[in-house]
Amino acid sequence: MASDADVAVITLAEWFANVHRDREKAREPFKFPRPWPDADAAPQVTAEELTELTEKLLARSALRDR
């Protein structure tokens, strides 16, 4: 898991590279890799899996009786 400082460094480096890039040579903005997956690439959970996982979470939760 990336820390807040890691996120800040990646964001700042990406911003700096894009502000100072040669727009004729690099037409598309730079997109630096992130230490987490893209939201679109996240696997989808079916309704049955969600129900099963929710039950497992509630079984272990300290707040399950609330």
Buried (B, 14 or more C-beta within 10 A) or exposed (E): EEEEEEEEEBEEEBEEBBEEBEEEEEEEEEEEEEEEEEEEEEEEEEEEEEEEEEEEEEEEEEEEEE
